[in-house]
Amino acid sequence: MRTLRVVSAGTVAYGPALDWQRDLHARRVARRISDVVLLLEHPHVYTLGRRFSPQHLLLGEEALASRGIEVHECDRGGSITYHGPGQLVGYPIVALDEAPLAPGTGARRSPDAIAYLRCLEEALIRAVHGFGVGAERREHLTGVWVGEEKLASIGVNVSRGVTKHGFALNVTTDLSYFAGMVPCGIPSVGVTSLARILGEAPPMEAVEQAVAVHLASVLGARVRTATLQELGLAPPPEEVPRQAPAEGPAEGPEDGREGGSAAVGLLGVTIQDEARILPFPGLRRARNGPVTAGK
């Protein structure tokens, strides 16, 4: 059985986390490491995907500064989303050609980004079900929903058969920060959190562990805890560590095939629009506020 190394990184600014993903992605493409998922929280930040339009960011520079919100561009699919305290963010770095990409199957397949999205949704649905939340998918949209409100967003990039970016699950998130943008570029989309649904959210550590276990399950892997230092990643000054899920036996990586590059089906954008090979169009600056590119 393959191994999914789980790193509980605490609270990390978006720029350093983006650098970590790029580093891990390059090493996973080269088959120098096995699959990894970074689990963390971000300080307040809006991230702009490849389909971002300036009208989706509703705050200007002064309002962004007053609320302490950074803005970063990135190469995932979809438009704009929010990350902040109380939200569990996961960045799986996974070689898709080595993964079973439908829950309950074990066959090796060519990289399939849409099936991978469905696996991320399934892992999150199973995880929150364990806390008594009946979440589900919505037809033609990505993410995890409770009724008409979005509980978790998903946005990935697949390059050379290896994934970057991932998911964001609202646990105790301050939902007022979503009012400064058009979430996922979809007008009138509602958002919710475990705290809002349950009245009192489970501890972040418990949510993190549930997500790690179910993510490993749908990927046909065993959990192995790891640290930033073991992966050669330097913790930034603001990093606040959390305890990671329980450890399982380790396995080394296997050789695999390389695929194309895509940013797909993400953050609520329709699968039909996003399920394409998309060249990176270069950075775009929002008219209503500053953009600080991830370094």
Secondary structure as a PSIPRED ss2 file (coil, helix, strand):
# PSIPRED VFORMAT (PSIPRED V4.0)

   1 M C   1.000  0.000  0.000
   2 R E   0.000  0.000  1.000
   3 T E   0.000  0.000  1.000
   4 L E   0.000  0.000  1.000
   5 R E   0.000  0.000  1.000
   6 V E   0.000  0.000  1.000
   7 V E   0.000  0.000  1.000
   8 S E   0.000  0.000  1.000
   9 A E   0.000  0.000  1.000
  10 G E   0.000  0.000  1.000
  11 T E   0.000  0.000  1.000
  12 V C   1.000  0.000  0.000
  13 A C   1.000  0.000  0.000
  14 Y H   0.000  1.000  0.000
  15 G H   0.000  1.000  0.000
  16 P H   0.000  1.000  0.000
  17 A H   0.000  1.000  0.000
  18 L H   0.000  1.000  0.000
  19 D H   0.000  1.000  0.000
  20 W H   0.000  1.000  0.000
  21 Q H   0.000  1.000  0.000
  22 R H   0.000  1.000  0.000
  23 D H   0.000  1.000  0.000
  24 L H   0.000  1.000  0.000
  25 H H   0.000  1.000  0.000
  26 A H   0.000  1.000  0.000
  27 R H   0.000  1.000  0.000
  28 R H   0.000  1.000  0.000
  29 V H   0.000  1.000  0.000
  30 A C   1.000  0.000  0.000
  31 R C   1.000  0.000  0.000
  32 R C   1.000  0.000  0.000
  33 I C   1.000  0.000  0.000
  34 S C   1.000  0.000  0.000
  35 D E   0.000  0.000  1.000
  36 V E   0.000  0.000  1.000
  37 V E   0.000  0.000  1.000
  38 L E   0.000  0.000  1.000
  39 L E   0.000  0.000  1.000
  40 L E   0.000  0.000  1.000
  41 E E   0.000  0.000  1.000
  42 H C   1.000  0.000  0.000
  43 P C   1.000  0.000  0.000
  44 H C   1.000  0.000  0.000
  45 V E   0.000  0.000  1.000
  46 Y E   0.000  0.000  1.000
  47 T E   0.000  0.000  1.000
  48 L E   0.000  0.000  1.000
  49 G C   1.000  0.000  0.000
  50 R C   1.000  0.000  0.000
  51 R C   1.000  0.000  0.000
  52 F C   1.000  0.000  0.000
  53 S C   1.000  0.000  0.000
  54 P H   0.000  1.000  0.000
  55 Q H   0.000  1.000  0.000
  56 H H   0.000  1.000  0.000
  57 L E   0.000  0.000  1.000
  58 L C   1.000  0.000  0.000
  59 L C   1.000  0.000  0.000
  60 G C   1.000  0.000  0.000
  61 E H   0.000  1.000  0.000
  62 E H   0.000  1.000  0.000
  63 A H   0.000  1.000  0.000
  64 L H   0.000  1.000  0.000
  65 A H   0.000  1.000  0.000
  66 S H   0.000  1.000  0.000
  67 R H   0.000  1.000  0.000
  68 G C   1.000  0.000  0.000
  69 I C   1.000  0.000  0.000
  70 E E   0.000  0.000  1.000
  71 V E   0.000  0.000  1.000
  72 H E   0.000  0.000  1.000
  73 E E   0.000  0.000  1.000
  74 C C   1.000  0.000  0.000
  75 D C   1.000  0.000  0.000
  76 R C   1.000  0.000  0.000
  77 G C   1.000  0.000  0.000
  78 G C   1.000  0.000  0.000
  79 S C   1.000  0.000  0.000
  80 I E   0.000  0.000  1.000
  81 T E   0.000  0.000  1.000
  82 Y E   0.000  0.000  1.000
  83 H E   0.000  0.000  1.000
  84 G C   1.000  0.000  0.000
  85 P C   1.000  0.000  0.000
  86 G C   1.000  0.000  0.000
  87 Q E   0.000  0.000  1.000
  88 L E   0.000  0.000  1.000
  89 V E   0.000  0.000  1.000
  90 G E   0.000  0.000  1.000
  91 Y E   0.000  0.000  1.000
  92 P E   0.000  0.000  1.000
  93 I E   0.000  0.000  1.000
  94 V C   1.000  0.000  0.000
  95 A E   0.000  0.000  1.000
  96 L H   0.000  1.000  0.000
  97 D H   0.000  1.000  0.000
  98 E H   0.000  1.000  0.000
  99 A C   1.000  0.000  0.000
 100 P C   1.000  0.000  0.000
 101 L C   1.000  0.000  0.000
 102 A C   1.000  0.000  0.000
 103 P C   1.000  0.000  0.000
 104 G C   1.000  0.000  0.000
 105 T C   1.000  0.000  0.000
 106 G C   1.000  0.000  0.000
 107 A C   1.000  0.000  0.000
 108 R C   1.000  0.000  0.000
 109 R C   1.000  0.000  0.000
 110 S C   1.000  0.000  0.000
 111 P C   1.000  0.000  0.000
 112 D C   1.000  0.000  0.000
 113 A H   0.000  1.000  0.000
 114 I H   0.000  1.000  0.000
 115 A H   0.000  1.000  0.000
 116 Y H   0.000  1.000  0.000
 117 L H   0.000  1.000  0.000
 118 R H   0.000  1.000  0.000
 119 C H   0.000  1.000  0.000
 120 L H   0.000  1.000  0.000
 121 E H   0.000  1.000  0.000
 122 E H   0.000  1.000  0.000
 123 A H   0.000  1.000  0.000
 124 L H   0.000  1.000  0.000
 125 I H   0.000  1.000  0.000
 126 R H   0.000  1.000  0.000
 127 A H   0.000  1.000  0.000
 128 V H   0.000  1.000  0.000
 129 H H   0.000  1.000  0.000
 130 G C   1.000  0.000  0.000
 131 F C   1.000  0.000  0.000
 132 G C   1.000  0.000  0.000
 133 V C   1.000  0.000  0.000
 134 G C   1.000  0.000  0.000
 135 A C   1.000  0.000  0.000
 136 E E   0.000  0.000  1.000
 137 R E   0.000  0.000  1.000
 138 R E   0.000  0.000  1.000
 139 E C   1.000  0.000  0.000
 140 H C   1.000  0.000  0.000
 141 L E   0.000  0.000  1.000
 142 T E   0.000  0.000  1.000
 143 G E   0.000  0.000  1.000
 144 V E   0.000  0.000  1.000
 145 W E   0.000  0.000  1.000
 146 V E   0.000  0.000  1.000
 147 G C   1.000  0.000  0.000
 148 E C   1.000  0.000  0.000
 149 E E   0.000  0.000  1.000
 150 K E   0.000  0.000  1.000
 151 L E   0.000  0.000  1.000
 152 A E   0.000  0.000  1.000
 153 S E   0.000  0.000  1.000
 154 I E   0.000  0.000  1.000
 155 G E   0.000  0.000  1.000
 156 V E   0.000  0.000  1.000
 157 N E   0.000  0.000  1.000
 158 V E   0.000  0.000  1.000
 159 S E   0.000  0.000  1.000
 160 R C   1.000  0.000  0.000
 161 G C   1.000  0.000  0.000
 162 V E   0.000  0.000  1.000
 163 T E   0.000  0.000  1.000
 164 K E   0.000  0.000  1.000
 165 H E   0.000  0.000  1.000
 166 G E   0.000  0.000  1.000
 167 F E   0.000  0.000  1.000
 168 A E   0.000  0.000  1.000
 169 L E   0.000  0.000  1.000
 170 N E   0.000  0.000  1.000
 171 V C   1.000  0.000  0.000
 172 T C   1.000  0.000  0.000
 173 T C   1.000  0.000  0.000
 174 D C   1.000  0.000  0.000
 175 L H   0.000  1.000  0.000
 176 S H   0.000  1.000  0.000
 177 Y H   0.000  1.000  0.000
 178 F H   0.000  1.000  0.000
 179 A H   0.000  1.000  0.000
 180 G H   0.000  1.000  0.000
 181 M E   0.000  0.000  1.000
 182 V C   1.000  0.000  0.000
 183 P H   0.000  1.000  0.000
 184 C H   0.000  1.000  0.000
 185 G H   0.000  1.000  0.000
 186 I C   1.000  0.000  0.000
 187 P C   1.000  0.000  0.000
 188 S C   1.000  0.000  0.000
 189 V C   1.000  0.000  0.000
 190 G E   0.000  0.000  1.000
 191 V E   0.000  0.000  1.000
 192 T C   1.000  0.000  0.000
 193 S C   1.000  0.000  0.000
 194 L H   0.000  1.000  0.000
 195 A H   0.000  1.000  0.000
 196 R H   0.000  1.000  0.000
 197 I H   0.000  1.000  0.000
 198 L H   0.000  1.000  0.000
 199 G C   1.000  0.000  0.000
 200 E C   1.000  0.000  0.000
 201 A C   1.000  0.000  0.000
 202 P C   1.000  0.000  0.000
 203 P C   1.000  0.000  0.000
 204 M H   0.000  1.000  0.000
 205 E H   0.000  1.000  0.000
 206 A H   0.000  1.000  0.000
 207 V H   0.000  1.000  0.000
 208 E H   0.000  1.000  0.000
 209 Q H   0.000  1.000  0.000
 210 A H   0.000  1.000  0.000
 211 V H   0.000  1.000  0.000
 212 A H   0.000  1.000  0.000
 213 V H   0.000  1.000  0.000
 214 H H   0.000  1.000  0.000
 215 L H   0.000  1.000  0.000
 216 A H   0.000  1.000  0.000
 217 S H   0.000  1.000  0.000
 218 V H   0.000  1.000  0.000
 219 L C   1.000  0.000  0.000
 220 G C   1.000  0.000  0.000
 221 A E   0.000  0.000  1.000
 222 R E   0.000  0.000  1.000
 223 V E   0.000  0.000  1.000
 224 R E   0.000  0.000  1.000
 225 T E   0.000  0.000  1.000
 226 A E   0.000  0.000  1.000
 227 T C   1.000  0.000  0.000
 228 L C   1.000  0.000  0.000
 229 Q C   1.000  0.000  0.000
 230 E C   1.000  0.000  0.000
 231 L C   1.000  0.000  0.000
 232 G C   1.000  0.000  0.000
 233 L C   1.000  0.000  0.000
 234 A C   1.000  0.000  0.000
 235 P C   1.000  0.000  0.000
 236 P C   1.000  0.000  0.000
 237 P C   1.000  0.000  0.000
 238 E C   1.000  0.000  0.000
 239 E C   1.000  0.000  0.000
 240 V C   1.000  0.000  0.000
 241 P C   1.000  0.000  0.000
 242 R C   1.000  0.000  0.000
 243 Q C   1.000  0.000  0.000
 244 A C   1.000  0.000  0.000
 245 P C   1.000  0.000  0.000
 246 A C   1.000  0.000  0.000
 247 E C   1.000  0.000  0.000
 248 G C   1.000  0.000  0.000
 249 P C   1.000  0.000  0.000
 250 A C   1.000  0.000  0.000
 251 E C   1.000  0.000  0.000
 252 G C   1.000  0.000  0.000
 253 P C   1.000  0.000  0.000
 254 E C   1.000  0.000  0.000
 255 D C   1.000  0.000  0.000
 256 G C   1.000  0.000  0.000
 257 R C   1.000  0.000  0.000
 258 E C   1.000  0.000  0.000
 259 G C   1.000  0.000  0.000
 260 G C   1.000  0.000  0.000
 261 S E   0.000  0.000  1.000
 262 A E   0.000  0.000  1.000
 263 A C   1.000  0.000  0.000
 264 V C   1.000  0.000  0.000
 265 G C   1.000  0.000  0.000
 266 L C   1.000  0.000  0.000
 267 L C   1.000  0.000  0.000
 268 G C   1.000  0.000  0.000
 269 V C   1.000  0.000  0.000
 270 T C   1.000  0.000  0.000
 271 I H   0.000  1.000  0.000
 272 Q H   0.000  1.000  0.000
 273 D H   0.000  1.000  0.000
 274 E H   0.000  1.000  0.000
 275 A C   1.000  0.000  0.000
 276 R C   1.000  0.000  0.000
 277 I C   1.000  0.000  0.000
 278 L C   1.000  0.000  0.000
 279 P C   1.000  0.000  0.000
 280 F C   1.000  0.000  0.000
 281 P C   1.000  0.000  0.000
 282 G C   1.000  0.000  0.000
 283 L C   1.000  0.000  0.000
 284 R C   1.000  0.000  0.000
 285 R C   1.000  0.000  0.000
 286 A C   1.000  0.000  0.000
 287 R C   1.000  0.000  0.000
 288 N C   1.000  0.000  0.000
 289 G C   1.000  0.000  0.000
 290 P C   1.000  0.000  0.000
 291 V C   1.000  0.000  0.000
 292 T C   1.000  0.000  0.000
 293 A C   1.000  0.000  0.000
 294 G C   1.000  0.000  0.000
 295 K C   1.000  0.000  0.000
